[in-house]
Amino acid sequence: MSFTIVKIDEIFLPHIKAKTDIKQEDLMDSKDLANLITNLLELPRNMEVSEIIINRKKSK
């Protein structure tokens, strides 16, 4: 098992630098995403997470 350590906020910054129309408040909170990943890593060893899909819903 290998991990790459990055600041979780760096994952969300490229859209800002690219000047996209995504608003910061529409993004998933980085702490929530970090908790999700931590919880997945704490699963029993006989379980496997093969894919994580995070779909963005359009806000109203």
Distance bins in CASP14 RR format, pairs under 12 A and 6 or more apart:
PFRMAT RR
TARGET T0000
AUTHOR 0000-0000-0000
RMODE 2
METHOD distances of the structure
MODEL  1
1 41 0 0 0 0 1 0 0 0 0 0 0
1 45 0 0 0 0 0 1 0 0 0 0 0
1 48 0 0 0 0 0 1 0 0 0 0 0
1 49 0 0 0 0 0 1 0 0 0 0 0
3 37 0 0 0 0 1 0 0 0 0 0 0
3 38 0 0 0 0 0 1 0 0 0 0 0
3 41 0 0 0 0 1 0 0 0 0 0 0
4 10 0 0 0 0 0 1 0 0 0 0 0
4 11 0 0 0 0 0 1 0 0 0 0 0
4 37 0 0 0 0 0 1 0 0 0 0 0
5 34 0 0 0 0 0 1 0 0 0 0 0
5 37 0 0 0 0 0 1 0 0 0 0 0
6 12 0 0 0 0 0 1 0 0 0 0 0
6 13 0 0 0 0 0 1 0 0 0 0 0
6 30 0 0 0 0 0 1 0 0 0 0 0
6 33 0 0 0 0 0 1 0 0 0 0 0
6 34 0 0 0 0 0 1 0 0 0 0 0
6 37 0 0 0 0 0 1 0 0 0 0 0
7 13 0 0 0 0 1 0 0 0 0 0 0
7 30 0 0 0 0 1 0 0 0 0 0 0
7 33 0 0 0 0 0 1 0 0 0 0 0
7 34 0 0 0 0 0 1 0 0 0 0 0
8 27 0 0 0 0 0 1 0 0 0 0 0
8 28 0 0 0 0 0 1 0 0 0 0 0
8 29 0 0 0 0 1 0 0 0 0 0 0
8 30 1 0 1 0 0 0 0 0 0 0 0
8 31 1 0 0 1 0 0 0 0 0 0 0
8 32 0 0 0 0 1 0 0 0 0 0 0
8 33 1 0 0 1 0 0 0 0 0 0 0
8 34 1 0 1 0 0 0 0 0 0 0 0
8 35 0 0 0 0 0 1 0 0 0 0 0
8 36 0 0 0 0 0 1 0 0 0 0 0
8 37 0 0 0 0 1 0 0 0 0 0 0
8 38 0 0 0 0 0 1 0 0 0 0 0
9 16 0 0 0 0 0 1 0 0 0 0 0
9 24 0 0 0 0 0 1 0 0 0 0 0
9 27 0 0 0 0 1 0 0 0 0 0 0
9 28 0 0 0 0 0 1 0 0 0 0 0
9 29 0 0 0 0 0 1 0 0 0 0 0
9 30 1 0 1 0 0 0 0 0 0 0 0
9 31 0 0 0 0 1 0 0 0 0 0 0
9 33 0 0 0 0 1 0 0 0 0 0 0
9 34 0 0 0 0 1 0 0 0 0 0 0
10 16 0 0 0 0 0 1 0 0 0 0 0
10 17 0 0 0 0 0 1 0 0 0 0 0
10 30 0 0 0 0 1 0 0 0 0 0 0
10 33 0 0 0 0 0 1 0 0 0 0 0
11 27 0 0 0 0 1 0 0 0 0 0 0
11 28 0 0 0 0 1 0 0 0 0 0 0
11 30 1 0 0 1 0 0 0 0 0 0 0
11 33 1 0 0 1 0 0 0 0 0 0 0
11 34 0 0 0 0 0 1 0 0 0 0 0
11 37 0 0 0 0 0 1 0 0 0 0 0
11 54 0 0 0 0 0 1 0 0 0 0 0
12 18 0 0 0 0 0 1 0 0 0 0 0
12 20 0 0 0 0 0 1 0 0 0 0 0
12 22 0 0 0 0 1 0 0 0 0 0 0
12 23 0 0 0 0 0 1 0 0 0 0 0
12 24 1 0 0 1 0 0 0 0 0 0 0
12 25 0 0 0 0 0 1 0 0 0 0 0
12 26 0 0 0 0 0 1 0 0 0 0 0
12 27 1 0 1 0 0 0 0 0 0 0 0
12 28 0 0 0 0 1 0 0 0 0 0 0
12 29 0 0 0 0 1 0 0 0 0 0 0
12 30 1 0 0 1 0 0 0 0 0 0 0
12 31 0 0 0 0 0 1 0 0 0 0 0
12 32 0 0 0 0 0 1 0 0 0 0 0
12 33 0 0 0 0 1 0 0 0 0 0 0
12 34 0 0 0 0 0 1 0 0 0 0 0
12 54 0 0 0 0 0 1 0 0 0 0 0
12 56 0 0 0 0 0 1 0 0 0 0 0
13 20 0 0 0 0 0 1 0 0 0 0 0
13 22 0 0 0 0 0 1 0 0 0 0 0
13 24 0 0 0 0 0 1 0 0 0 0 0
13 27 0 0 0 0 0 1 0 0 0 0 0
13 30 0 0 0 0 0 1 0 0 0 0 0
14 20 0 0 0 0 1 0 0 0 0 0 0
14 22 0 0 0 0 0 1 0 0 0 0 0
14 27 0 0 0 0 0 1 0 0 0 0 0
15 21 0 0 0 0 1 0 0 0 0 0 0
15 22 1 0 1 0 0 0 0 0 0 0 0
15 23 0 0 0 0 1 0 0 0 0 0 0
15 24 0 0 0 0 1 0 0 0 0 0 0
15 26 0 0 0 0 1 0 0 0 0 0 0
15 27 0 0 0 0 1 0 0 0 0 0 0
15 56 0 0 0 0 0 1 0 0 0 0 0
16 22 0 0 0 0 1 0 0 0 0 0 0
16 23 0 0 0 0 0 1 0 0 0 0 0
16 24 1 0 0 1 0 0 0 0 0 0 0
16 27 0 0 0 0 1 0 0 0 0 0 0
20 26 0 0 0 0 0 1 0 0 0 0 0
20 27 0 0 0 0 0 1 0 0 0 0 0
20 56 0 0 0 0 0 1 0 0 0 0 0
21 58 0 0 0 0 0 1 0 0 0 0 0
21 59 0 0 0 0 0 1 0 0 0 0 0
22 28 0 0 0 0 0 1 0 0 0 0 0
22 56 0 0 0 0 1 0 0 0 0 0 0
22 58 0 0 0 0 0 1 0 0 0 0 0
22 59 0 0 0 0 0 1 0 0 0 0 0
23 56 0 0 0 0 0 1 0 0 0 0 0
23 58 0 0 0 0 0 1 0 0 0 0 0
23 59 0 0 0 0 1 0 0 0 0 0 0
24 30 0 0 0 0 0 1 0 0 0 0 0
24 59 0 0 0 0 0 1 0 0 0 0 0
25 59 0 0 0 0 1 0 0 0 0 0 0
26 56 1 0 0 1 0 0 0 0 0 0 0
26 57 0 0 0 0 1 0 0 0 0 0 0
26 58 0 0 0 0 1 0 0 0 0 0 0
26 59 1 0 1 0 0 0 0 0 0 0 0
26 60 0 0 0 0 0 1 0 0 0 0 0
27 33 0 0 0 0 1 0 0 0 0 0 0
27 54 0 0 0 0 0 1 0 0 0 0 0
27 56 0 0 0 0 1 0 0 0 0 0 0
27 57 0 0 0 0 0 1 0 0 0 0 0
27 59 0 0 0 0 0 1 0 0 0 0 0
28 34 0 0 0 0 0 1 0 0 0 0 0
28 35 0 0 0 0 0 1 0 0 0 0 0
28 36 0 0 0 0 1 0 0 0 0 0 0
28 37 0 0 0 0 0 1 0 0 0 0 0
28 54 1 0 0 1 0 0 0 0 0 0 0
28 55 0 0 0 0 0 1 0 0 0 0 0
28 56 0 0 0 0 1 0 0 0 0 0 0
28 57 0 0 0 0 0 1 0 0 0 0 0
28 59 0 0 0 0 0 1 0 0 0 0 0
29 35 0 0 0 0 1 0 0 0 0 0 0
29 36 0 0 0 0 0 1 0 0 0 0 0
30 36 0 0 0 0 0 1 0 0 0 0 0
30 37 0 0 0 0 0 1 0 0 0 0 0
31 37 0 0 0 0 0 1 0 0 0 0 0
31 38 0 0 0 0 0 1 0 0 0 0 0
32 38 0 0 0 0 0 1 0 0 0 0 0
32 39 0 0 0 0 0 1 0 0 0 0 0
32 54 0 0 0 0 0 1 0 0 0 0 0
33 39 0 0 0 0 0 1 0 0 0 0 0
33 40 0 0 0 0 0 1 0 0 0 0 0
33 52 0 0 0 0 1 0 0 0 0 0 0
33 54 1 0 0 1 0 0 0 0 0 0 0
34 40 0 0 0 0 0 1 0 0 0 0 0
34 41 0 0 0 0 0 1 0 0 0 0 0
35 41 0 0 0 0 0 1 0 0 0 0 0
35 42 0 0 0 0 0 1 0 0 0 0 0
36 42 0 0 0 0 0 1 0 0 0 0 0
36 43 0 0 0 0 0 1 0 0 0 0 0
36 49 0 0 0 0 0 1 0 0 0 0 0
36 52 1 0 0 1 0 0 0 0 0 0 0
36 53 0 0 0 0 0 1 0 0 0 0 0
36 54 0 0 0 0 1 0 0 0 0 0 0
37 43 0 0 0 0 0 1 0 0 0 0 0
37 49 0 0 0 0 1 0 0 0 0 0 0
37 52 0 0 0 0 1 0 0 0 0 0 0
37 54 0 0 0 0 0 1 0 0 0 0 0
39 47 0 0 0 0 0 1 0 0 0 0 0
39 49 0 0 0 0 0 1 0 0 0 0 0
39 52 0 0 0 0 0 1 0 0 0 0 0
40 47 0 0 0 0 1 0 0 0 0 0 0
40 48 0 0 0 0 0 1 0 0 0 0 0
40 49 1 0 1 0 0 0 0 0 0 0 0
40 50 0 0 0 0 0 1 0 0 0 0 0
40 51 0 0 0 0 0 1 0 0 0 0 0
40 52 1 0 0 1 0 0 0 0 0 0 0
41 47 0 0 0 0 0 1 0 0 0 0 0
41 48 0 0 0 0 0 1 0 0 0 0 0
41 49 0 0 0 0 1 0 0 0 0 0 0
41 52 0 0 0 0 0 1 0 0 0 0 0
42 49 0 0 0 0 0 1 0 0 0 0 0
43 49 1 0 0 1 0 0 0 0 0 0 0
43 50 0 0 0 0 0 1 0 0 0 0 0
END
